[in-house]
Amino acid sequence: MSLVATDWVTISALATACGTLVLAAATYASVRSAHRAARVAERTLLAGLRPLLVPSRLEDPMQKVSFVDDKYLRVEGGRAAIETSDDAILFAISVRNAGAGVAVLDGWRFYPERVTTGEQPDLDSFTRLTRDIYVPARDLGFWQGAFRDPASPEFGEARTAIEAGTPVTIDILYGDHEGGQRTITRFALLPHSDGVWLTAAGRYWNVDRDDPRRPSSLET
């Protein structure tokens, strides 16, 4: 009788252990499923705020862009406008926000040639805009920037490239209206004829999210 009693105790203990293991597995699966659902919900929410700047269309209307020194540039759809003088070099690019959220433009970086490398530019190298520029979702807008120090190397490089009529590149840093989802779009400014500069977007980078070209960014 003692042996039988001992067997029942062992069986009971094993049954309890198995039940605990099954419960742990079910809890793990539930937590994993909830985590996956939360990530999907988060991505869906962020997608509703996500901006994406691209060149505007050639048929888009002209925009008048004002600068702090009471100067203006008129920039047509699908183009950039540039004005050089001894004191300043002014830039404006007509852009469209192809994303679902408002784009808040924050900074920019200039290259005196066309850049085709795929490396993400260093954020510390960007020039901060003196004011935030807002581009509505699915709508037309613009970017503007200026060099105002004739003694700076950037001023000389920009002026030489522009007067020579060679392509130049501008990276624009922006994010959503919550200050997140920072993104960089690289624009090439291509001289066409009679002072016309056409624009093309060569690449974009997610600053605060995974690179969309990496397989790991697609994992859930």
C-alpha positions as CSV (number, residue, x, y, z in Angstrom):
1,M,0.0,0.0,0.0
2,S,2.8,2.3,0.8
3,L,4.3,1.8,-2.7
4,V,1.0,2.6,-4.4
5,A,0.6,5.7,-2.3
6,T,4.1,6.8,-3.3
7,D,3.2,6.3,-7.0
8,W,0.2,8.5,-6.8
9,V,2.2,11.3,-5.2
10,T,4.7,11.0,-8.0
11,I,2.0,11.0,-10.6
12,S,0.3,14.0,-9.0
13,A,3.6,15.9,-8.9
14,L,4.3,15.1,-12.6
15,A,0.8,16.1,-13.6
16,T,1.2,19.4,-11.7
17,A,4.5,20.0,-13.4
18,C,3.0,19.3,-16.9
19,G,0.1,21.6,-16.2
20,T,2.5,24.4,-15.1
21,L,4.6,23.8,-18.3
22,V,1.5,24.0,-20.5
23,L,0.3,27.1,-18.7
24,A,3.8,28.7,-19.1
25,A,3.8,27.9,-22.9
26,A,0.3,29.3,-23.3
27,T,1.3,32.5,-21.4
28,Y,4.4,32.9,-23.5
29,A,2.4,32.4,-26.8
30,S,-0.2,34.9,-25.5
31,V,2.5,37.5,-24.6
32,R,4.3,37.0,-27.9
33,S,1.0,37.5,-29.8
34,A,0.1,40.6,-27.8
35,H,3.6,42.0,-28.4
36,R,3.2,41.4,-32.2
37,A,-0.2,43.0,-32.2
38,A,1.1,46.0,-30.3
39,R,3.9,46.4,-32.8
40,V,1.4,46.2,-35.7
41,A,-0.8,48.8,-34.0
42,E,2.2,51.1,-33.4
43,R,3.4,50.9,-37.0
44,T,-0.2,51.6,-38.2
45,L,-0.3,54.7,-35.9
46,L,3.1,55.9,-37.0
47,A,2.2,55.4,-40.7
48,G,-0.6,57.9,-40.2
49,L,2.0,60.5,-39.1
50,R,4.8,59.6,-41.4
51,P,5.9,62.2,-44.0
52,L,8.0,61.6,-47.1
53,L,9.4,64.4,-49.3
54,V,9.7,63.9,-53.0
55,P,10.1,66.3,-55.9
56,S,6.9,68.1,-56.9
57,R,5.4,67.6,-60.4
58,L,6.3,69.8,-63.3
59,E,2.7,70.9,-63.6
60,D,2.5,72.0,-60.0
61,P,1.9,75.8,-59.6
62,M,4.7,78.3,-59.0
63,Q,5.5,79.2,-55.3
64,K,6.8,82.5,-54.0
65,V,9.4,81.9,-51.2
66,S,10.4,84.8,-49.0
67,F,13.7,85.2,-47.1
68,V,14.5,87.3,-44.0
69,D,16.2,90.1,-46.0
70,D,12.9,90.7,-47.9
71,K,14.1,88.9,-51.0
72,Y,12.0,86.4,-52.9
73,L,12.5,83.4,-55.1
74,R,9.9,82.1,-57.5
75,V,10.1,78.3,-57.8
76,E,8.1,76.3,-60.3
77,G,6.9,72.7,-59.9
78,G,9.6,70.0,-60.3
79,R,12.3,72.6,-60.1
80,A,14.7,74.5,-57.8
81,A,15.5,78.2,-57.8
82,I,18.9,79.6,-57.0
83,E,20.1,83.2,-56.8
84,T,23.7,84.2,-56.2
85,S,25.2,87.5,-55.2
86,D,28.3,88.8,-53.5
87,D,26.5,88.7,-50.1
88,A,24.3,85.6,-50.3
89,I,23.3,82.4,-52.1
90,L,19.6,81.6,-51.9
91,F,18.0,78.2,-52.6
92,A,14.4,77.1,-52.9
93,I,13.1,73.6,-54.0
94,S,9.5,72.8,-54.8
95,V,8.6,69.6,-53.0
96,R,5.6,67.3,-52.4
97,N,4.9,65.4,-49.2
98,A,3.9,61.9,-50.4
99,G,3.4,60.7,-46.9
100,A,0.3,60.6,-44.7
101,G,1.5,63.0,-42.0
102,V,2.7,66.7,-41.9
103,A,6.4,67.1,-42.7
104,V,8.3,69.5,-40.4
105,L,11.6,70.5,-42.1
106,D,14.5,70.9,-39.7
107,G,17.9,71.0,-41.4
108,W,19.9,70.7,-44.6
109,R,23.3,69.8,-46.1
110,F,24.8,71.0,-49.4
111,Y,27.2,69.2,-51.7
112,P,28.9,71.1,-54.6
113,E,28.5,68.0,-56.9
114,R,26.0,65.2,-57.5
115,V,26.3,62.6,-54.8
116,T,25.3,59.0,-55.5
117,T,26.8,57.2,-52.5
118,G,24.4,55.2,-50.3
119,E,25.8,56.1,-46.9
120,Q,23.6,58.0,-44.5
121,P,24.9,61.5,-43.9
122,D,26.1,62.5,-40.4
123,L,23.4,64.5,-38.6
124,D,26.0,66.8,-37.0
125,S,26.9,68.0,-40.5
126,F,23.4,69.5,-41.1
127,T,22.6,73.2,-41.0
128,R,19.6,74.1,-38.8
129,L,16.9,76.0,-40.5
130,T,16.2,79.4,-38.9
131,R,12.5,78.5,-38.9
132,D,10.5,75.3,-39.2
133,I,8.9,74.8,-42.6
134,Y,5.6,72.7,-42.7
135,V,4.5,70.7,-45.7
136,P,1.0,69.3,-45.4
137,A,0.3,65.6,-46.1
138,R,-0.3,64.7,-49.7
139,D,0.3,68.4,-50.7
140,L,2.7,70.8,-52.2
141,G,5.3,72.8,-50.3
142,F,8.9,74.0,-50.5
143,W,12.3,74.0,-48.8
144,Q,14.6,77.0,-48.6
145,G,18.1,77.7,-47.5
146,A,20.9,80.2,-47.8
147,F,24.6,80.8,-47.5
148,R,25.3,84.3,-46.1
149,D,29.0,84.2,-45.2
150,P,31.1,85.0,-48.3
151,A,34.2,84.0,-46.3
152,S,33.1,80.5,-45.6
153,P,34.4,77.6,-47.7
154,E,30.8,76.4,-48.4
155,F,29.9,79.8,-49.9
156,G,32.8,79.6,-52.3
157,E,32.2,76.0,-53.3
158,A,28.5,76.6,-53.9
159,R,29.1,79.7,-56.0
160,T,31.7,78.0,-58.1
161,A,29.5,75.0,-58.8
162,I,26.4,77.0,-59.5
163,E,28.2,79.5,-61.9
164,A,29.8,76.5,-63.7
165,G,26.4,75.0,-64.2
166,T,27.3,71.6,-62.6
167,P,24.8,69.5,-60.7
168,V,24.6,69.9,-56.9
169,T,23.0,67.9,-54.1
170,I,21.0,68.9,-51.1
171,D,20.0,66.6,-48.2
172,I,16.9,67.7,-46.3
173,L,16.2,66.5,-42.7
174,Y,12.6,66.5,-41.6
175,G,10.2,64.6,-39.3
176,D,6.6,64.4,-38.3
177,H,4.7,67.0,-36.2
178,E,5.4,65.1,-33.0
179,G,9.2,65.5,-33.6
180,G,9.7,61.8,-34.4
181,Q,10.3,59.7,-37.5
182,R,13.1,61.8,-38.6
183,T,13.9,61.2,-42.3
184,I,16.5,62.5,-44.8
185,T,15.7,62.8,-48.5
186,R,18.5,63.5,-50.9
187,F,17.7,65.9,-53.8
188,A,19.8,66.4,-56.9
189,L,19.6,69.8,-58.5
190,L,20.3,69.4,-62.2
191,P,21.0,72.4,-64.5
192,H,18.8,72.3,-67.6
193,S,18.7,75.5,-69.7
194,D,18.3,79.3,-69.3
195,G,19.0,79.1,-65.5
196,V,16.4,76.3,-65.0
197,W,17.3,73.7,-62.3
198,L,15.3,70.4,-62.4
199,T,15.1,68.3,-59.3
200,A,15.3,64.5,-58.6
201,A,15.2,62.5,-55.4
202,G,18.0,60.0,-55.3
203,R,17.5,58.3,-51.9
204,Y,16.0,58.6,-48.4
205,W,17.0,57.4,-45.0
206,N,15.0,56.7,-41.8
207,V,16.9,58.2,-38.9
208,D,14.8,56.9,-36.1
209,R,13.7,53.6,-37.7
210,D,15.2,50.7,-39.5
211,D,16.5,51.1,-43.0
212,P,13.6,50.0,-45.3
213,R,16.1,48.3,-47.6
214,R,17.3,45.9,-44.9
215,P,15.5,42.6,-44.4
216,S,15.5,43.0,-40.6
217,S,13.3,46.1,-40.9
218,L,10.5,43.8,-42.3
219,E,10.5,41.4,-39.3
220,T,7.6,41.4,-37.0
